[in-house]
Amino acid sequence: MESYPTYSEERLLQLIKADDYDAFEELYSRYFDLLYGYAYNVIRDKEVAKDIIQDIFTWFWENRQQWQLTSCKGYLLTAVRFKTASYFRSAKVQESFTQNLKNAPVLYPDESLELEVKELQQLIESLIQDLPDRCREIFQLSRFAYQSHKDIAKKLGISEKTVEAQITIALKKLRGSLGKYHYLLFLFL
């Protein structure tokens, strides 16, 4: 019988990638409390925090064949950080979120992971700058100014369908440019 609690994180990740659900459950039990605590400290809603952590772990399991990790604690914490941002963006409570995020600690297990996250953020930012002007403007209003499609359409004097189409175009270009790392886009946008 496997002794998962004694396995290193790297070994668990190898087993998960080989479709070992018991290894996944061990990883889940190791990190749930930490991730939940982080999400709850930002959101202050127990059910929403649990849902965010469940979404991250569900995504993590479903995409196990795509990721290339040897360590995941920092990755999972980063996922929580960006999923909480996404929650606030969709819930339109960005003012309190911004204040809470400023006060939330940024946790990275080591400097190399922090560097990787910064490099990925810079890559995404440069790809956004390469979008056509109008497409970039609409995309930034949606994803960074947290405006609804309706508000963007009204502000720019265009239809909501045009807003939706431009955001779809932007996301397709970003996914295409990120290649095999396109699945990480959900963390940042």
C-alpha positions as CSV (number, residue, x, y, z in Angstrom):
1,M,0.0,0.0,0.0
2,E,1.2,3.5,-0.9
3,S,2.3,5.8,2.0
4,Y,1.3,9.2,0.5
5,P,1.8,11.3,3.6
6,T,5.5,10.5,3.5
7,Y,5.9,11.4,-0.1
8,S,7.5,14.6,-1.3
9,E,5.5,17.1,-3.2
10,E,7.5,16.3,-6.3
11,R,6.6,12.6,-6.0
12,L,3.0,13.3,-5.5
13,L,2.9,15.5,-8.6
14,Q,4.5,12.7,-10.6
15,L,1.8,10.3,-9.3
16,I,-1.0,12.8,-10.0
17,K,0.3,13.2,-13.5
18,A,0.1,9.4,-13.9
19,D,-3.7,9.6,-12.9
20,D,-3.2,8.6,-9.2
21,Y,-6.3,10.1,-7.6
22,D,-5.1,9.1,-4.1
23,A,-2.0,11.2,-4.5
24,F,-4.2,14.1,-5.6
25,E,-6.3,13.6,-2.4
26,E,-3.1,13.7,-0.3
27,L,-2.0,17.0,-2.0
28,Y,-5.4,18.4,-1.5
29,S,-5.4,17.5,2.2
30,R,-1.9,19.1,2.6
31,Y,-2.8,22.4,1.1
32,F,-6.5,22.9,1.5
33,D,-6.3,24.7,4.9
34,L,-3.4,27.0,3.7
35,L,-5.2,27.9,0.5
36,Y,-8.6,28.3,2.2
37,G,-7.1,30.6,4.8
38,Y,-5.5,32.7,2.2
39,A,-8.7,33.0,0.2
40,Y,-10.8,33.7,3.3
41,N,-8.4,36.4,4.5
42,V,-9.0,38.3,1.3
43,I,-12.7,37.5,0.6
44,R,-14.1,37.2,4.2
45,D,-16.8,34.8,3.0
46,K,-16.4,31.1,4.0
47,E,-18.5,29.6,1.2
48,V,-17.0,31.7,-1.6
49,A,-13.5,30.9,-0.3
50,K,-14.3,27.2,-0.3
51,D,-15.7,27.4,-3.8
52,I,-12.6,29.1,-5.1
53,I,-10.3,26.4,-3.6
54,Q,-12.6,23.7,-5.0
55,D,-12.4,25.3,-8.4
56,I,-8.7,25.5,-8.3
57,F,-8.2,21.9,-7.3
58,T,-10.8,20.7,-9.8
59,W,-8.9,22.6,-12.5
60,F,-5.6,21.3,-11.2
61,W,-6.8,17.7,-11.5
62,E,-8.5,18.1,-14.9
63,N,-5.4,19.7,-16.4
64,R,-2.8,17.4,-14.8
65,Q,-1.5,16.3,-18.1
66,Q,-0.7,19.9,-19.2
67,W,1.2,21.3,-16.3
68,Q,4.9,20.7,-15.9
69,L,5.4,21.3,-12.2
70,T,7.9,19.8,-9.7
71,S,6.6,22.0,-6.9
72,C,3.1,23.4,-6.6
73,K,2.6,25.2,-3.3
74,G,3.6,28.6,-4.7
75,Y,1.6,27.8,-7.9
76,L,-1.5,27.0,-5.9
77,L,-1.1,30.2,-3.8
78,T,-0.8,32.2,-6.9
79,A,-3.9,30.6,-8.3
80,V,-5.8,31.6,-5.2
81,R,-4.6,35.1,-5.5
82,F,-5.7,35.4,-9.1
83,K,-9.0,33.5,-8.6
84,T,-9.9,35.8,-5.7
85,A,-9.2,38.8,-8.0
86,S,-11.4,37.2,-10.7
87,Y,-14.2,36.7,-8.1
88,F,-14.1,40.4,-7.2
89,R,-14.0,41.4,-10.8
90,S,-17.1,39.4,-11.5
91,A,-18.8,40.3,-8.2
92,K,-18.1,44.0,-8.9
93,V,-16.7,44.7,-5.4
94,Q,-13.4,45.9,-6.6
95,E,-13.0,48.7,-4.2
96,S,-13.0,46.5,-1.1
97,F,-11.0,43.9,-3.0
98,T,-8.3,46.4,-3.8
99,Q,-7.9,47.3,-0.2
100,N,-7.9,43.7,1.0
101,L,-5.4,42.7,-1.7
102,K,-3.0,45.5,-0.7
103,N,-3.0,44.1,2.9
104,A,-2.7,40.4,1.8
105,P,0.7,38.9,2.0
106,V,2.3,37.7,-1.2
107,L,3.5,34.2,-0.5
108,Y,6.1,32.5,-2.6
109,P,8.1,29.5,-1.5
110,D,11.2,30.6,-3.3
111,E,12.6,33.4,-5.4
112,S,12.7,31.3,-8.6
113,L,8.9,30.9,-8.5
114,E,8.4,34.6,-7.9
115,L,10.6,35.3,-10.9
116,E,8.6,32.8,-13.1
117,V,5.3,34.5,-12.1
118,K,6.7,38.0,-12.8
119,E,8.0,36.8,-16.2
120,L,4.6,35.3,-17.1
121,Q,2.9,38.5,-16.0
122,Q,5.3,40.6,-18.2
123,L,4.8,38.3,-21.1
124,I,1.0,38.7,-20.8
125,E,1.3,42.4,-20.5
126,S,3.5,42.6,-23.6
127,L,1.0,40.5,-25.5
128,I,-1.8,42.8,-24.5
129,Q,0.3,45.8,-25.8
130,D,0.5,44.0,-29.1
131,L,-3.3,43.9,-29.6
132,P,-4.9,46.4,-32.0
133,D,-5.6,49.7,-30.3
134,R,-9.4,49.4,-29.9
135,C,-9.2,45.7,-29.0
136,R,-6.6,46.5,-26.3
137,E,-8.6,49.4,-24.9
138,I,-11.8,47.2,-24.6
139,F,-9.8,44.3,-23.1
140,Q,-8.1,46.6,-20.5
141,L,-11.4,48.2,-19.5
142,S,-12.9,44.8,-19.0
143,R,-10.0,43.0,-17.3
144,F,-8.2,45.7,-15.5
145,A,-10.7,48.5,-14.9
146,Y,-13.4,45.9,-14.1
147,Q,-16.0,47.5,-16.3
148,S,-19.0,45.5,-17.5
149,H,-19.6,45.0,-21.2
150,K,-22.6,47.3,-21.0
151,D,-20.5,50.1,-19.4
152,I,-17.7,49.7,-21.9
153,A,-20.2,49.8,-24.8
154,K,-21.8,52.9,-23.4
155,K,-18.4,54.6,-22.8
156,L,-17.1,53.9,-26.2
157,G,-20.3,54.3,-28.1
158,I,-20.4,50.8,-29.5
159,S,-22.6,47.7,-29.1
160,E,-22.2,45.2,-26.3
161,K,-21.8,42.5,-29.1
162,T,-18.8,44.5,-30.4
163,V,-17.3,44.5,-26.8
164,E,-17.8,40.8,-26.5
165,A,-16.3,40.1,-29.9
166,Q,-13.2,42.2,-29.1
167,I,-12.7,40.5,-25.8
168,T,-13.0,37.1,-27.5
169,I,-10.5,38.2,-30.1
170,A,-8.1,39.4,-27.4
171,L,-8.3,36.1,-25.5
172,K,-7.8,34.0,-28.6
173,K,-4.7,36.0,-29.5
174,L,-3.4,35.7,-26.0
175,R,-4.0,31.9,-25.8
176,G,-2.4,31.4,-29.2
177,S,0.6,33.4,-28.3
178,L,1.1,31.6,-25.0
179,G,1.2,28.3,-26.8
180,K,1.4,25.3,-24.4
181,Y,1.1,27.7,-21.4
182,H,-2.3,29.1,-22.5
183,Y,-4.0,27.2,-19.7
184,L,-2.2,29.5,-17.2
185,L,-4.1,32.5,-18.6
186,F,-7.1,31.8,-16.3
187,L,-4.8,32.7,-13.3
188,F,-4.1,36.1,-14.6
189,L,-7.3,37.2,-16.3
